[in-house]
Every structure is written in C-alpha cells, then in structure tokens.
Amino acid sequence: MSPSDIIAIERVDHIGIRVRDFERAMAFYEVFGFTLKHRVDFDAVAIIRNEQGVEINLILNAKEDEPNVLMDVPVKHAGYTHVALRVASVAQTIAVLNAHNIKITQGPVRFGEDGGISVFVRDPDRNVIELRGGNETIDGVTPYQP
C-alpha cells in the first residue's frame, strides 16, 4: 500500500472503560495517578487524566447484573481484552499495588522483544489492566507461558 492509501495514526488519544459506579472506579484509578478533569453533562462519561497526559474516559453505564462478557464468560466474545499502561518501574508498581491491596491477577511475567515485565490487575468492574515496565531485575518474574 502506498502512504496515501493508509490512515496515519499518530498515537492513542484516550481509552474508554465502561464501569458501574463512578466513585468506586475513581478510588481505584486514583492509585494510578488519575484525577477527574470533568464529567460530561450530555452523556454518562467522566474524563480522567494523569500528569503524563494519559486520558481515560470512564463510561458510566455498565449493567449491574452481568459479568464482564469479554473476560469472564466461558465462551469468549470478540472485543478488547485489556489496556496496557507503561510504568516507570514494575518493582515500585508492585509495592504500590500491595500497599493498596490491589490483587495482581497475573505476573510479574516477562515477555516481548524488549524483555519487559508486566503485571496484570483488574479494576472493580473486572476490566483488565496490564502494567508494563522495562527490562528490570526483580524477584519472582516468570517467563510468559501461553
């Protein structure tokens, strides 16, 4: 394909995450440095951002009575499975997660061409978040096994 035949994506602009309860979601995402920028007055959306400019739109209309259908049902549905956020240090990230009693659901695990290390967590609505760092030396890292 020639350059004129493709869409030139420059970066990810923001991430939309559907949640059930705004206050519960904010308490979780504040641990990751996100603060409320504003709540949209024409839709059920709260825009949160961290100091590095990463933006998440919390979509405030998840059903109360169903599991996370992308991750928590026996038959898997097509769709986004997780968001990966880059962190400065996985060791420091693990310490903060532990201090806030946020359970690591997978990892620390090493995979990818860069040898980076990831840990996976779930937000209160069971949305999966990968926290990915560089190639650092920490205890308890396993190689990724699909």
FENSUL-V71563 format. One record per residue. N is the residue number from 1. RES is the residue in three letters. SS is DSSP state (H for helix, E for strand, - for the rest). PHI is phi as a letter, one per 20 degrees, with the letter a starting at -180 (999 if undefined). PSI is psi as a letter, one per 30 degrees, with the letter a starting at -180 (* if undefined). Layout:
# FENSUL-V71563
{{N/RES/SS/PHI/PSI} {N/RES/SS/PHI/PSI}}
This chain:
# FENSUL-V71563
{{1/MET/-/999/k} {2/SER/-/e/l} {3/PRO/H/g/f} {4/SER/H/f/f} {5/ASP/H/e/g} {6/ILE/-/c/l} {7/ILE/-/e/k} {8/ALA/-/e/j} {9/ILE/-/f/k} {10/GLU/-/e/e} {11/ARG/-/a/l} {12/VAL/-/f/k} {13/ASP/-/e/e} {14/HIS/-/a/l} {15/ILE/E/c/k} {16/GLY/E/d/k} {17/ILE/E/c/k} {18/ARG/E/f/k} {19/VAL/-/c/l} {20/ARG/-/e/e} {21/ASP/-/c/j} {22/PHE/H/f/e} {23/GLU/H/f/e} {24/ARG/H/f/e} {25/ALA/H/f/e} {26/MET/H/f/e} {27/ALA/H/g/e} {28/PHE/H/f/e} {29/TYR/H/f/f} {30/GLU/H/f/e} {31/VAL/-/f/f} {32/PHE/-/e/g} {33/GLY/-/n/g} {34/PHE/-/e/k} {35/THR/E/c/l} {36/LEU/E/f/k} {37/LYS/E/e/e} {38/HIS/E/a/l} {39/ARG/E/e/k} {40/VAL/-/f/k} {41/ASP/-/e/f} {42/PHE/-/d/g} {43/ASP/-/b/l} {44/ALA/-/e/i} {45/VAL/E/c/k} {46/ALA/E/c/k} {47/ILE/E/e/k} {48/ILE/E/c/l} {49/ARG/E/b/k} {50/ASN/-/d/l} {51/GLU/-/f/f} {52/GLN/-/e/f} {53/GLY/-/n/g} {54/VAL/-/f/k} {55/GLU/E/d/k} {56/ILE/E/c/k} {57/ASN/E/e/j} {58/LEU/E/e/j} {59/ILE/E/e/j} {60/LEU/-/e/h} {61/ASN/-/b/h} {62/ALA/-/f/k} {63/LYS/-/f/k} {64/GLU/-/f/f} {65/ASP/-/d/g} {66/GLU/-/c/l} {67/PRO/-/f/l} {68/ASN/-/f/j} {69/VAL/-/f/f} {70/LEU/-/e/f} {71/MET/-/c/f} {72/ASP/-/d/g} {73/VAL/-/c/l} {74/PRO/-/f/e} {75/VAL/-/e/j} {76/LYS/-/f/k} {77/HIS/-/e/l} {78/ALA/-/f/k} {79/GLY/-/q/l} {80/TYR/-/f/k} {81/THR/-/d/f} {82/HIS/E/a/l} {83/VAL/E/d/k} {84/ALA/E/d/k} {85/LEU/E/d/k} {86/ARG/E/f/k} {87/VAL/-/d/l} {88/ALA/-/f/e} {89/SER/-/b/k} {90/VAL/H/f/e} {91/ALA/H/g/e} {92/GLN/H/f/e} {93/THR/H/f/e} {94/ILE/H/f/e} {95/ALA/H/f/e} {96/VAL/H/f/e} {97/LEU/H/g/e} {98/ASN/H/f/e} {99/ALA/H/f/f} {100/HIS/-/d/g} {101/ASN/-/l/h} {102/ILE/-/e/j} {103/LYS/-/f/k} {104/ILE/E/e/k} {105/THR/E/e/f} {106/GLN/E/b/k} {107/GLY/E/o/l} {108/PRO/E/f/k} {109/VAL/E/c/k} {110/ARG/E/d/k} {111/PHE/-/a/l} {112/GLY/-/n/l} {113/GLU/-/f/f} {114/ASP/-/e/f} {115/GLY/-/m/g} {116/GLY/-/f/l} {117/ILE/E/d/k} {118/SER/E/c/l} {119/VAL/E/c/k} {120/PHE/E/d/k} {121/VAL/E/c/l} {122/ARG/E/c/k} {123/ASP/-/f/l} {124/PRO/-/f/f} {125/ASP/-/e/g} {126/ARG/-/m/g} {127/ASN/-/f/k} {128/VAL/E/e/k} {129/ILE/E/c/k} {130/GLU/E/e/k} {131/LEU/E/d/j} {132/ARG/E/d/k} {133/GLY/-/d/a} {134/GLY/-/e/a} {135/ASN/-/e/i} {136/GLU/-/d/l} {137/THR/-/d/j} {138/ILE/-/b/l} {139/ASP/-/f/l} {140/GLY/-/n/g} {141/VAL/-/e/k} {142/THR/E/d/l} {143/PRO/E/f/k} {144/TYR/-/f/k} {145/GLN/-/c/j} {146/PRO/-/f/*}}
